[in-house]
Amino acid sequence: MTVPLLTRRALLAAGGAAMVSSVSGLFAPARTAGLAPTPSMRGGSNNYIPNAPIVERIGGGGFWMSGTVRRAGDGAPLAGQRIQIWAHTTEGYESDPESHGATLTDDNGVFRLEMPQIVPAFGQPHGHLAYDSGDFETVFLRPVMRSSKDTSLEAHFVLTPA
């Protein structure tokens, strides 16, 4: 059995390679693990009515739409942001003004609004939400429910300054 001998050249080459690989990270571009903004969803703006009033509840209630609003990049919660909500429900169509309402986020960026039970429209039970206050880019969401028997739906916004 032959044991390879470490020569000065081999030792210097190995040490140099180790040093370059450990230091090279210092020269790589910085990568942020920032939170990417939420893109608008196809069909999200269908039947949108600008400036829907801020309400305590839409219709008779029984179904909860909730979620969060955060800033892109650092993920900080955004308080006082207006989220408009509308849907096809047991009490009206998503095009009806009385099926629309808005709410504001709390100090933790959380919103929650009660509305009538969402029912399928075009084969899918879904809701519509919009961030449209102006401080950040407008985003429209159209989340689909797993079942028309669900009594709540969540949607989350990550916003980019306008």
Secondary structure, DSSP 8 states (H G I E B T S, - for coil): -------HHHHHHHHHHHHHHHHGGGTS------B------TTTTTT--TT--B-SBSTT--EEEEEEEEETBT--B-TT-EEEEEE-BTTB-TTSGGGEEEEE--TTSEEEEEES-B--BTTB-BEEEEE-SSSB--EEE--B-S-TT--EEEEEEEE-B-
